[in-house]
Amino acid sequence: MPVELVEKKLQGALPVHLVARDGLETAGLAPSMVAWARVNGFSGEAGRTLAVPGENGALAAALFGLGDGDGALALGALAKALPEGDWHFAFVPADPQLAAIALVLGGYVFTRYGKKPGKTLRFDLPAGADAARVRRIADAVFLTRDLVNTPTSDMGPDDLEAAVRTLAEVHKAEVSVIKGDDLLVRNFPMIHAVGRASVGAPRLIDMTWGRQGAPKVTLVGKGVCFDTGGLDIKPSSGMLLMKKDMGGAANVLGLASMIMAARLNVRLRVLIPAVENSIAGNAFRPGDVLASRKGISVEIGNTDAEGRLVLGDALALADDEEPQLLIDMATLTGAARVALGPDLPPFYTGDEVLASELAAASAAVEDPLWRMPLWQPYEAKLSSKIADINNVTTDGFAGSITAALFLKRFVERTASWAHFDIFAWSPAERPHGPAGGEAQGIRALERIISKRFG
């Protein structure tokens, strides 16, 4: 790990001074540091790091600009900006826990295909930070990023199942898998239909952990390992990032990792329909009508709206148990990106208490989320002349909302359900992580679940 947090105070560690914009005079700096900053045009602008030499010319300290207060995650930039060595904060940051998380997340590098891990920093754990929790969160985010960053040649349905089994082994969870034509026997027809054209057999991965009788928390993640669009094929440009179409699965596995590592008092269930939406002679077609586990017949208006189909079957299974909390996460619609961009995932829920908790947790841990409405009048846009429902609308409006309304049809018994339409990808580098696969919403969810069931 390029950034190592050390609980025992490091001897000789150099200080990092945090400076607000135009805050040189109030940052507790020695006069020589203030003079050095002014000579170098440093005034606390956001994200800038300035090395400060000592009397002998050797590195003695660093200044980091906070700007107008962009949040604790901005401190992740230090992971790349500081020279290799031992460091500590000269003064405890306003949010030591988030500062520590930012430092570790900012040092992430995806190394599977030969990229070098880079320099290593050691940092004194800020006073007030919980080292174990920081590591749990960082491990989960890194797992999520690694899974999403891995191309489909190494992250097909078989590989995704293997990743679940590896995580389960670490935490002594149980895994069962329904695969191939057994999906039809066990009544998961939509998962089978979406994935049957691939050489990698479709499957439903089911992981359980925790004591019987504990409050039930169920996580459902879209595991479309690659999406060609099916017979409604995407253009080549639309396929470039489709390795990330299993980002919902990656994110729920990251969240599950946090829950299990913290030993929370829950009966955890993780359901991942793992498929490739491929093209072959047996691919499902536009105009087909699919049966579903719920008994709802679904007309296929577009084969590129496949994620909601596999989620529908998985949600129907989850709903049978009536868990205390049911979460699904999916890279479901481009409409969500048009509405809110890549960094602000929308979520949908009819549970006002949960919505309030999500808003508060999102702000507290700097994990952006935005509630969107389950606007019931739009459900009529999903009508079909020959089936109970269509998988797409005909007018193209409100695509993220109507996708959420489609999923809601498969959740009838569970009182507390939320759907997250995530991107699972950062198009640009941020202080707390590089461009590429990203965990979205799971740090906020971990906070809620820890408070409810910890």
C-alpha positions, 0 to 999 in steps of 0.5 A: 500500500503506497500510504501506510498509516502508523499508529505508533508515533514515527520518530523524525516524521516531517510535518505537513501544515494545512493552510486555508486560502490566504491563511498563512498568518493564522496557520501556526507557521514559523515566520521563516515558513511564511516568508518561504511561502510568500517567495514561492507564491503560495497562499493556501490555494486548494490542492497545492503542496509546497516543500519547505527546506530547513536551514541546511537545505534539506526538506523540513516540512510541507505546506498544503493548501486547503483553499476555501474548504473543499472537504477532507478528501482533498487531503488525498492529494498528499499521497502523490504530492509528498516526497517518499518518507515519514510524515505527520500532520502538524495539527490535527485535521478538522475531521481526522477520520476522513483525513486518514481515509483520504490519504490511503485512498489517494495512494491507490494504484491498479497494479494487476497488469504491471503498473508500478505501485510508486513511492511509499509514504508512512503517515502518523495516524491522526489523533481521533482516527480509528485505524481499523475502520480506516483500513476496512474502508480502504480495503473495500474501496480498493477491492471495488476499484480493482474489480471494475478496473479489470477487463472482461477478459479476466472478469467474466462471470466465472471470474466474478464468481471467483472474486465472491468466493475469495471474499467469502473465504476471508470472512467465512461466508457461504456461497451458492451459485445457480448456473446455466440452464439451472436458472430456468429450473429454479425460476430465474428466466430473465437472468438466463435470457440475458446471459445465455448468448455468452460462452460464460454461462449466466449465474446467480451468485448468492453469498450469506454471512452472519448469525441466523436471527440477526437483522437481515440486510440484503445487497443486490448488485448488477453483474453484467461483466460486459454489455454489447447491447445485445442485438440492439448493439452499441456503437464501438464507442459505447463499448469502450467502458463496458467492462465497468457494467459490473460496477454494481456488483463490485460496489456491493462486494465492497460494502459487504467487505466493510460489513463483514470485517466490522463483524456487524450484527446482521444477517448479510445476503449478497445477490449478484446476477452475473452475465454477459450481454452478448450476441449469438443465434440464441440471444434474446431479441427486441419484441420478445416477451420474457417471463420473470421470477415475480410472474410479471411478463416483460416485453423487450423494447430494447436488449440494451436495457438488460441490467433491469432484467437481471436485477428484477429476478434477483430483487424478487428473490431478495424480497421474498425474505422481507429484509430489514434493509434491501439495497441494489446498486447498478450502472443502470442508465445513461440518463442518470449521468445526463442528469447528475454527471459521473460523480453524483449518483442518484438514489431512489427510495420510498422510505423517508427515514432511510432517505434522510439518513442517506442524505446525512451520511453522504454529507458526513463522509463526503460520499456524494448522493442525490435523491431522485423521485419515484414519480409514479405517473411515469410508470405508464411510460413502461406500458406494453400492449401484449405484456405486463410491462415493457423494459423501456419507454418509447419517448426516451424521457426520465430514463433513470426514474422509469428504470427505478420504477421498473425495479420497484415492481419487483419489490413489494414486501420489503419496507426499506428498499433503495436503488442506486444508479451509479456510474462506478467510474471516475473519468478524471483523477481526483485527490482521493483516487485516479481516473478509473473504477470507483466506489460510489455510495458505499461509504455512506451506506456503511455509516448507516448500517453501522449505526443501525446494526453495529 
